[in-house]
Amino acid sequence: MRGKQPFYFMAKKNFAENFFSFDAKAVKGEGIGKKIGFPTINLDKIRLKIDYGVYLVEAEIDNKRYKGLLHFGPKKTFANNISLELLLKNFISDISSKQIKIAIIKKIRDIKKFANIKDLQNQIKQDLKLC
């Protein structure tokens, strides 16, 4: 009988480099994701050794694993500063101040400025289909 498998990461940066994973703490954000229908978890890091972009990720919170998206870089549609935000599938909870383990699976796209909120929402829906 096998026990619970350890949390490990199958993510490679650009498929040729070492696995990339990190821990981060949830922090209060501006609430923009929630306002547009995609509540994100804002993270306390803004310096990572990855390129700006949107990534497929696996995250572990309280020993439970979730698939989702990670946005790292400027929020161009909103002309905001650099952020690190996590959007998890099938996750509804208040996790303020919790530690999160994150594994990057792969980069799915660069960050871009959308003409309007509807276009951004449609792109997020498409991105979530990859999870």
Secondary structure by P-SEA (a helix, b strand, c coil): cccccccccccccccccccccbbbbbbbcccccccccbbbbbbccccccccbbbbbbbbbcccbbbbbbbbccccccccccbbbbbbbcccccccccbbbbbbbccccccbbbbccaaaaaaaaaaaaaac
